[in-house]
Amino acid sequence: MYNVFYDVMSFVMLFVRYGASSFLCLSYTRYFLKEKNGKNVTLIVWSLMYVLGAAVIYFAFDAVNVFQNIICTAAKIAFLLILQRLLFHKGGAINLFIVFSFLAGRDLTVSIIAVLTYQLMGDMSMGILNSLAESADSGYEAFLIEHGQTLLFTLDIIITIAAVAGYTAILGFYLKIIKKSFRKKDHRLQRRESVFLMLPLVASLCIAITVRMMEFSETGQPYWDIFELVPVAKLFIPITDILLLGTNIAAVILFQSMLEYNEEKNKRDLLESQISQMRGEIAEIQDIYSDIRGLRHDMKNHIENISLYVKRTGAEDDRLSEYIGSMSKTVDRLDFSFNTGNPICDVIIHRKKGEAEKKGISFKSDFTFPETDKLDSYDVGVILGNSLENAVEACAKVKEPYIFLRSYVKGSLFFIETENNFSGSLNLCEKSGLPFTTKEESSHGFGLSNIERTAKKYMGDIDVSAEEKCGKSVFVLTVMLHM
């Protein structure tokens, strides 16, 4: 009778373990991949196929010899990849990372639990029972003889439940840390990046398989237990497994740190390139700016003198008047329509206004450069260039688009505000507080980051907000600089 109960209990615990593995693996996969169907459909199909497939693989391949262990692991990898292909969209190299990181964590966790529960807890339980039997009086000894099988069965149930609970807790914690550490999940893995991530996972999986084969080896005689030959293995195997789990997590953390470092480096290089280019052109722009203003002033005087001369000599006619009028309009275009007090800002605003008007965007400016030597015109130029470029792009698909640039001073603080209407919704990144870029190229989307970096150079910051004005979605970027 106990054998029947034991078999039923073993089957139930095996089913519960597979159910826990199915839930953890699905939750883990969902973090990285997008489902083809609804969540409920994916949950039902995944759960049924996972439990059924895992049971088939377990009873068909799970054994102690080397060949069958390798076949069993290969079957698990292929099975999970097929499940991903059926229920989720393609993810490239990330599919292999999901499968290997899950299986490595699963097998290492099984090894840890096997030692901590079935070995250590089993030894402790049997030791307690043996001590009680040796020290008990005749009545208690008779009780143990009569009910010993029931006690052993109860202890086995407790150990099995503890094993399943511990397995679920450790594996769930391991997968949760990887998900939390793998922040840039949308990044498409390159070949070298895939190798960097996969090597520790494959090594962990191989070690877990090796340990499983060492624990029970087939010699032609009854199975022998490695823990009887090397008792200290009960300590070192769990420690090794935990260190391997930590190595897998550390590899993910290091990889994410490398990605963030490269992104920051790209942002810094882009900003330095902008500043370097601006510094190379600044002297020439200032000279040209001054020359154009002087030339315009002289040309207007010449045109006025020619017009007066023509009128006095009586040589005026319609064609000549039209020609002089065209010359006057051409000269007017030589002057910048903005006089901010800084030639660099004049040039940038004038150029961005021209780009906006070509796209049918209304452009107004109330920007004035403050009278201070604490602000570098290069830095203000970076802020104006990036903010106005973003505004022009945001207005591209809006009816009646407009951009309004203004600045004001409050005490020792200088504020620059760019207001424009836009379409869609504003999605902010939880970490940076900045809007997600809508550009597809990875080299873009650094404009706001560069503005923020420049603002912090002056102990300032930026603020982004979206609001409704007259039924239109309006985006406002405010930059604060401490003078």
C-alpha positions as CSV (number, residue, x, y, z in Angstrom):
1,M,0.0,0.0,0.0
2,Y,2.8,2.4,0.8
3,N,4.4,1.7,-2.5
4,V,1.2,2.8,-4.2
5,F,1.0,6.0,-2.1
6,Y,4.7,6.6,-2.8
7,D,4.3,6.2,-6.5
8,V,1.3,8.5,-6.6
9,M,3.1,11.1,-4.4
10,S,6.1,10.9,-6.7
11,F,4.0,11.5,-9.8
12,V,2.2,14.4,-8.2
13,M,5.4,16.1,-7.1
14,L,6.9,15.5,-10.6
15,F,3.9,17.1,-12.1
16,V,4.1,20.0,-9.7
17,R,7.8,20.5,-10.5
18,Y,7.1,20.5,-14.2
19,G,4.2,22.9,-13.7
20,A,6.5,25.3,-11.8
21,S,9.2,24.9,-14.5
22,S,6.6,25.7,-17.2
23,F,5.4,28.8,-15.4
24,L,8.9,30.1,-14.7
25,C,10.1,29.4,-18.2
26,L,7.1,31.1,-19.8
27,S,7.4,34.2,-17.7
28,Y,11.1,34.3,-18.5
29,T,10.5,33.9,-22.2
30,R,7.8,36.6,-22.2
31,Y,10.3,39.1,-20.9
32,F,12.5,38.8,-24.0
33,L,10.1,37.8,-26.8
34,K,6.8,39.1,-28.1
35,E,3.9,36.6,-28.2
36,K,2.2,35.7,-31.5
37,N,-1.2,35.1,-29.8
38,G,-3.0,36.4,-26.7
39,K,-1.6,35.8,-23.2
40,N,-4.3,33.3,-22.3
41,V,-3.8,31.2,-25.5
42,T,-0.1,31.2,-25.0
43,L,-0.4,30.2,-21.4
44,I,-2.7,27.3,-22.1
45,V,-0.8,25.9,-25.1
46,W,2.6,26.5,-23.5
47,S,1.6,24.7,-20.2
48,L,0.1,21.7,-21.9
49,M,3.0,21.2,-24.4
50,Y,5.7,21.9,-21.8
51,V,4.4,19.4,-19.3
52,L,3.7,16.8,-21.9
53,G,7.0,17.3,-23.7
54,A,9.1,17.3,-20.5
55,A,7.4,14.1,-19.3
56,V,8.1,12.4,-22.7
57,I,11.8,13.5,-22.6
58,Y,12.1,12.4,-19.0
59,F,10.8,8.9,-19.5
60,A,12.3,8.4,-22.9
61,F,15.9,9.7,-22.4
62,D,16.6,10.4,-18.7
63,A,19.3,7.9,-17.7
64,V,22.6,7.7,-16.0
65,N,25.0,7.0,-18.9
66,V,26.8,9.6,-20.9
67,F,25.2,9.2,-24.2
68,Q,21.6,9.3,-22.9
69,N,22.4,12.4,-20.8
70,I,23.7,14.2,-23.8
71,I,20.6,13.1,-25.9
72,C,18.3,14.2,-23.1
73,T,19.8,17.7,-22.9
74,A,19.8,18.1,-26.7
75,A,16.1,17.1,-26.7
76,K,15.3,19.7,-24.1
77,I,17.1,22.4,-26.0
78,A,15.3,21.5,-29.3
79,F,12.0,21.2,-27.6
80,L,12.2,24.7,-26.0
81,L,13.3,26.3,-29.3
82,I,10.4,24.7,-31.1
83,L,8.0,26.1,-28.4
84,Q,9.5,29.5,-28.9
85,R,9.1,29.3,-32.6
86,L,5.5,28.2,-32.4
87,L,4.3,30.8,-29.8
88,F,6.6,33.8,-30.1
89,H,8.1,36.0,-32.7
90,K,11.7,35.5,-33.8
91,G,14.3,37.0,-31.6
92,G,17.5,35.9,-33.3
93,A,20.4,35.0,-31.0
94,I,18.4,35.9,-27.9
95,N,16.4,32.6,-28.4
96,L,19.4,30.6,-27.7
97,F,20.3,32.7,-24.7
98,I,16.9,32.2,-23.2
99,V,17.0,28.4,-23.6
100,F,20.6,27.9,-22.4
101,S,20.3,30.3,-19.4
102,F,17.0,28.6,-18.3
103,L,18.3,25.0,-18.7
104,A,21.6,25.9,-17.0
105,G,19.8,27.4,-14.1
106,R,17.3,24.5,-13.9
107,D,20.0,21.8,-13.9
108,L,22.2,23.6,-11.4
109,T,19.2,24.2,-9.2
110,V,18.2,20.5,-9.4
111,S,21.7,19.6,-8.3
112,I,21.6,22.0,-5.4
113,I,18.2,20.7,-4.2
114,A,19.2,17.1,-4.6
115,V,22.1,17.5,-2.2
116,L,20.4,19.8,0.3
117,T,17.1,17.8,0.6
118,Y,17.5,14.2,-0.5
119,Q,21.1,13.9,0.9
120,L,21.4,16.2,3.9
121,M,17.8,16.2,5.1
122,G,17.6,12.4,4.4
123,D,20.7,11.7,6.3
124,M,19.6,13.9,9.2
125,S,16.2,12.2,9.3
126,M,17.6,8.7,9.3
127,G,20.1,9.7,11.9
128,I,17.4,10.9,14.2
129,L,15.3,7.8,13.7
130,N,18.4,5.5,14.4
131,S,19.3,7.5,17.5
132,L,15.7,7.2,18.8
133,A,15.7,3.4,18.0
134,E,19.0,2.9,19.9
135,S,18.0,4.9,22.9
136,A,14.3,4.0,23.1
137,D,12.8,1.7,25.7
138,S,11.1,-1.5,24.7
139,G,7.7,0.2,24.3
140,Y,9.0,3.0,22.1
141,E,11.1,0.5,20.1
142,A,8.0,-1.6,19.4
143,F,6.2,1.6,18.3
144,L,9.0,2.3,15.8
145,I,8.9,-1.2,14.5
146,E,5.2,-1.0,14.0
147,H,5.0,2.5,12.6
148,G,8.5,3.0,11.2
149,Q,7.4,2.6,7.6
150,T,4.7,5.3,8.2
151,L,7.4,7.7,9.6
152,L,9.7,7.1,6.7
153,F,6.9,7.7,4.3
154,T,6.0,10.9,6.1
155,L,9.6,12.1,6.1
156,D,9.9,11.3,2.4
157,I,6.8,13.4,1.6
158,I,8.2,16.3,3.7
159,I,11.5,16.1,1.9
160,T,9.9,15.9,-1.5
161,I,7.7,19.0,-0.8
162,A,10.7,20.8,0.5
163,A,12.6,19.9,-2.6
164,V,9.9,21.2,-5.0
165,A,9.5,24.4,-3.0
166,G,13.3,25.0,-2.8
167,Y,13.6,24.2,-6.5
168,T,10.9,26.8,-7.4
169,A,12.3,29.4,-5.1
170,I,16.0,29.2,-6.2
171,L,15.2,28.9,-10.0
172,G,12.7,31.7,-9.8
173,F,15.2,34.0,-7.9
174,Y,17.9,33.2,-10.5
175,L,15.6,34.0,-13.5
176,K,14.3,37.1,-11.8
177,I,17.8,38.5,-11.3
178,I,18.7,37.8,-14.9
179,K,15.6,39.6,-16.1
180,K,16.3,42.6,-13.9
181,S,19.9,42.7,-15.0
182,F,19.2,42.3,-18.7
183,R,17.8,45.8,-19.2
184,K,18.5,46.3,-22.9
185,K,16.4,43.3,-24.0
186,D,15.6,44.9,-27.4
187,H,19.3,45.0,-28.3
188,R,20.0,42.6,-31.2
189,L,23.0,40.4,-30.2
190,Q,26.0,40.5,-32.4
191,R,28.1,37.4,-33.0
192,R,30.8,38.3,-30.4
193,E,28.2,39.3,-27.9
194,S,26.4,36.0,-28.3
195,V,29.6,34.1,-27.7
196,F,30.4,36.2,-24.6
197,L,27.0,35.4,-23.1
198,M,26.7,31.8,-24.2
199,L,30.1,30.5,-23.1
200,P,29.4,30.6,-19.3
201,L,25.9,29.1,-19.8
202,V,27.2,26.2,-21.9
203,A,30.0,25.6,-19.4
204,S,27.5,25.6,-16.5
205,L,25.2,23.2,-18.4
206,C,28.1,20.8,-19.1
207,I,29.2,20.9,-15.4
208,A,25.6,20.2,-14.2
209,I,25.4,17.2,-16.6
210,T,28.7,15.9,-15.4
211,V,27.7,16.2,-11.7
212,R,24.5,14.4,-12.5
213,M,26.4,11.5,-14.1
214,M,28.9,11.4,-11.2
215,E,26.1,11.2,-8.5
216,F,24.8,7.9,-9.9
217,S,27.1,5.9,-12.2
218,E,26.4,2.6,-13.9
219,T,29.1,-0.1,-13.3
220,G,27.4,-3.4,-13.9
221,Q,26.9,-3.8,-10.2
222,P,24.1,-2.0,-8.2
223,Y,24.4,1.8,-8.5
224,W,27.0,3.3,-6.2
225,D,26.6,6.8,-4.7
226,I,29.5,9.3,-5.0
227,F,28.6,10.8,-1.7
228,E,29.4,7.6,0.1
229,L,32.9,7.6,-1.5
230,V,33.5,11.3,-1.2
231,P,31.3,12.7,1.7
232,V,32.8,16.2,1.3
233,A,31.1,16.4,-2.1
234,K,27.9,17.1,-0.2
235,L,29.4,20.5,0.7
236,F,31.3,21.4,-2.5
237,I,28.8,20.4,-5.1
238,P,26.1,22.9,-3.9
239,I,28.8,25.6,-3.4
240,T,30.0,25.0,-7.0
241,D,26.5,25.1,-8.4
242,I,25.7,28.4,-6.6
243,L,29.0,29.9,-7.9
244,L,28.0,28.9,-11.4
245,L,24.6,30.5,-11.1
246,G,26.4,33.6,-9.9
247,T,28.8,33.5,-12.8
248,N,25.9,33.4,-15.3
249,I,24.3,36.4,-13.6
250,A,27.6,38.2,-13.5
251,A,28.1,37.7,-17.2
252,V,24.7,39.3,-17.9
253,I,25.5,42.2,-15.6
254,L,28.9,42.7,-17.2
255,F,27.4,42.5,-20.7
256,Q,24.8,45.2,-19.9
257,S,27.4,47.4,-18.4
258,M,29.4,47.1,-21.6
259,L,26.4,48.1,-23.7
260,E,25.7,51.1,-21.5
261,Y,29.3,52.1,-21.6
262,N,29.4,52.0,-25.4
263,E,26.1,53.9,-25.6
264,E,27.5,56.6,-23.2
265,K,30.8,56.6,-25.3
266,N,28.8,57.2,-28.5
267,K,26.9,60.0,-26.9
268,R,30.1,61.6,-25.7
269,D,31.8,61.2,-29.0
270,L,28.8,62.7,-30.8
271,L,28.7,65.7,-28.4
272,E,32.5,66.2,-28.7
273,S,32.2,66.0,-32.5
274,Q,29.5,68.7,-32.5
275,I,31.5,70.9,-30.3
276,S,34.7,70.3,-32.3
277,Q,32.9,71.2,-35.5
278,M,31.4,74.2,-33.9
279,R,34.7,75.4,-32.6
280,G,36.2,75.0,-36.0
281,E,33.6,77.1,-37.7
282,I,33.0,79.7,-34.9
283,A,35.7,82.1,-35.9
284,E,34.7,82.1,-39.5
285,I,31.0,82.5,-38.7
286,Q,31.7,85.5,-36.5
287,D,33.7,87.1,-39.2
288,I,31.1,86.4,-41.9
289,Y,28.4,87.6,-39.6
290,S,30.1,90.9,-39.1
291,D,31.0,91.3,-42.8
292,I,27.4,90.6,-43.9
293,R,26.0,93.2,-41.6
294,G,28.5,95.7,-42.8
295,L,27.9,94.7,-46.4
296,R,24.2,95.0,-46.1
297,H,24.4,98.4,-44.6
298,D,26.7,99.6,-47.4
299,M,24.6,98.0,-50.1
300,K,21.4,99.6,-48.8
301,N,23.1,103.0,-48.9
302,H,24.3,102.3,-52.5
303,I,20.8,101.3,-53.6
304,E,19.2,104.3,-52.0
305,N,21.8,106.6,-53.7
306,I,21.2,104.9,-57.1
307,S,17.4,105.3,-56.7
308,L,17.8,109.0,-55.9
309,Y,20.1,109.5,-58.8
310,V,17.7,107.8,-61.2
311,K,14.8,109.9,-60.0
312,R,16.8,113.2,-60.3
313,T,18.1,112.4,-63.8
314,G,14.6,111.4,-65.0
315,A,15.9,108.0,-66.3
316,E,13.4,106.0,-64.2
317,D,11.2,103.4,-65.8
318,D,9.3,100.3,-64.7
319,R,12.0,97.8,-65.5
320,L,14.7,99.8,-63.8
321,S,12.5,100.3,-60.7
322,E,11.7,96.5,-60.7
323,Y,15.4,95.7,-60.9
324,I,16.3,98.1,-58.1
325,G,13.5,96.6,-56.0
326,S,14.8,93.0,-56.6
327,M,18.3,94.2,-55.5
328,S,16.8,95.6,-52.3
329,K,15.1,92.3,-51.4
330,T,18.2,90.4,-52.1
331,V,20.2,92.6,-49.7
332,D,17.5,92.3,-47.1
333,R,17.9,88.6,-47.1
334,L,21.6,89.0,-46.2
335,D,20.6,90.2,-42.7
336,F,19.6,87.8,-40.0
337,S,16.1,88.3,-38.6
338,F,17.2,87.6,-35.1
339,N,19.5,89.7,-32.9
340,T,20.0,87.6,-29.8
341,G,23.2,89.3,-28.6
342,N,25.3,86.4,-29.7
343,P,26.3,85.7,-33.3
344,I,26.4,82.0,-32.9
345,C,22.9,81.9,-31.5
346,D,21.8,84.2,-34.3
347,V,23.2,81.8,-37.0
348,I,21.7,78.7,-35.4
349,I,18.2,80.2,-34.9
350,H,18.3,81.7,-38.4
351,R,19.2,78.4,-40.0
352,K,16.7,76.4,-38.0
353,K,14.0,78.9,-38.9
354,G,14.8,78.4,-42.5
355,E,14.5,74.6,-42.2
356,A,11.2,74.9,-40.4
357,E,9.6,77.3,-42.9
358,K,10.6,75.1,-45.8
359,K,8.5,72.4,-44.1
360,G,5.6,74.7,-43.5
361,I,6.3,75.1,-39.8
362,S,5.5,78.4,-38.1
363,F,8.6,79.6,-36.2
364,K,8.7,82.3,-33.6
365,S,11.6,83.3,-31.3
366,D,11.9,85.4,-28.2
367,F,15.4,84.3,-27.3
368,T,18.0,86.6,-25.9
369,F,21.5,85.7,-24.9
370,P,22.2,86.9,-21.3
371,E,24.8,89.5,-20.6
372,T,27.3,87.2,-18.8
373,D,30.7,85.7,-19.4
374,K,29.7,82.5,-17.4
375,L,28.0,80.8,-20.4
376,D,30.0,79.4,-23.2
377,S,28.3,80.1,-26.6
378,Y,29.4,76.7,-27.8
379,D,27.4,75.0,-25.0
380,V,24.3,77.2,-25.6
381,G,24.7,76.4,-29.3
382,V,24.6,72.7,-28.6
383,I,21.3,73.2,-26.6
384,L,19.7,75.3,-29.3
385,G,20.8,73.1,-32.2
386,N,19.6,69.8,-30.6
387,S,16.3,71.2,-29.2
388,L,15.3,73.0,-32.4
389,E,16.2,69.9,-34.5
390,N,14.0,67.7,-32.3
391,A,11.2,70.3,-32.5
392,V,11.4,70.4,-36.4
393,E,11.3,66.6,-36.6
394,A,8.3,66.4,-34.1
395,C,6.3,68.9,-36.1
396,A,6.8,67.1,-39.4
397,K,3.5,65.2,-39.3
398,V,1.3,67.7,-37.5
399,K,-1.4,69.9,-38.9
400,E,-0.7,73.6,-38.3
401,P,2.7,73.0,-36.8
402,Y,4.6,75.6,-34.9
403,I,7.7,76.1,-32.9
404,F,8.2,78.8,-30.2
405,L,11.6,79.4,-28.7
406,R,12.0,81.7,-25.7
407,S,14.4,82.5,-22.9
408,Y,14.3,84.3,-19.6
409,V,16.5,85.0,-16.6
410,K,15.5,84.5,-13.0
411,G,18.2,85.6,-10.5
412,S,21.3,83.6,-11.4
413,L,19.3,81.1,-13.5
414,F,19.0,81.2,-17.3
415,F,16.1,79.3,-18.8
416,I,15.7,78.2,-22.4
417,E,12.3,76.8,-23.5
418,T,11.3,75.2,-26.7
419,E,7.6,74.6,-27.4
420,N,6.1,72.7,-30.3
421,N,3.1,70.6,-31.1
422,F,3.4,66.9,-31.9
423,S,1.3,63.8,-32.8
424,G,1.0,60.6,-30.8
425,S,1.8,60.2,-27.1
426,L,4.9,60.9,-25.0
427,N,6.6,57.8,-23.7
428,L,9.2,58.4,-21.0
429,C,12.0,56.1,-20.0
430,E,11.7,55.2,-16.3
431,K,15.4,55.3,-15.8
432,S,16.4,58.6,-17.5
433,G,13.1,60.4,-17.5
434,L,13.6,61.3,-21.1
435,P,11.3,60.5,-24.0
436,F,12.1,57.4,-26.1
437,T,13.5,58.2,-29.5
438,T,11.3,57.5,-32.5
439,K,14.3,57.1,-34.8
440,E,15.3,53.7,-36.0
441,E,19.0,54.3,-36.3
442,S,20.9,53.4,-33.1
443,S,23.2,56.5,-33.6
444,H,20.3,58.8,-33.2
445,G,18.2,59.7,-30.2
446,F,21.1,61.3,-28.3
447,G,19.9,64.9,-28.7
448,L,18.1,65.2,-25.3
449,S,20.9,63.3,-23.6
450,N,23.4,65.8,-24.9
451,I,21.3,68.7,-23.8
452,E,21.0,67.2,-20.4
453,R,24.7,66.6,-20.2
454,T,25.4,70.2,-21.2
455,A,22.9,71.5,-18.7
456,K,24.5,69.6,-15.8
457,K,27.9,71.2,-16.8
458,Y,26.3,74.4,-15.5
459,M,24.8,72.7,-12.4
460,G,21.5,72.7,-14.2
461,D,18.9,70.2,-15.5
462,I,16.2,69.8,-18.1
463,D,12.5,69.1,-17.8
464,V,10.1,67.7,-20.4
465,S,6.4,67.9,-20.3
466,A,3.4,67.3,-22.6
467,E,0.0,69.1,-22.3
468,E,-3.1,69.9,-24.3
469,K,-3.5,73.4,-25.7
470,C,-6.5,74.2,-27.9
471,G,-7.0,70.5,-28.7
472,K,-3.4,70.0,-29.7
473,S,-0.7,68.0,-28.0
474,V,2.1,70.3,-27.0
475,F,5.7,69.3,-26.0
476,V,7.7,71.7,-23.8
477,L,11.4,71.3,-23.2
478,T,12.9,73.5,-20.5
479,V,16.6,73.8,-19.9
480,M,17.9,75.5,-16.8
481,L,21.5,76.8,-16.6
482,H,23.2,78.3,-13.5
483,M,25.1,81.4,-14.3
